[in-house]
């Protein structure tokens, strides 16, 4: 049974043609990509060019030299009139020396940051741990004969000789580095 519409037949034909070529639009377009959302949210907060504080912290010793790097560290990079201001944390005993060399530090940091550092702010206080700090290596404790025999016995089922040697070497390294 065919049901007829109460519309004008010409109007109904036009509506069918429009529906045939119309593209459906989703009710909700979806979240999109995380990267575009993050970019949209942080666009105003992040600087558009130049160095970030993280990059300055990583390259600090190569920018200002080893002696000054022991006395001061970059802490914050903020806005200033006509450019950006770098806040340095300085050991209190060395504040005078760093203040004396502040123009040279500003110039070097400005070159590394793309030329837009216009001011330095010195804050006295203890320095945080260095970026290069690594845990002290554990002392190498040789394996006892019983541990070595147990390790060799557990790897005896491995047919490939190179793989067995590698597994035994790994086991020795793990067992000798662990502290009981």
Protein Blocks (a to p, Z undefined) as FASTA:
>chain_A
ZZddfbdfklmmmmmmmmmmpccddfbgbjbjfklmmmmmmmmmpcfedcdfklmmmmmm
mmnojklmmmpccfbdcddehiacddddddfklmmmmmmmmmmmmmmmmmmnnopafbdc
ddeddddddfklccdddddddddfklmmmmmmmmmmpmblmlmmmmmmmmmmmmmmpcZZ
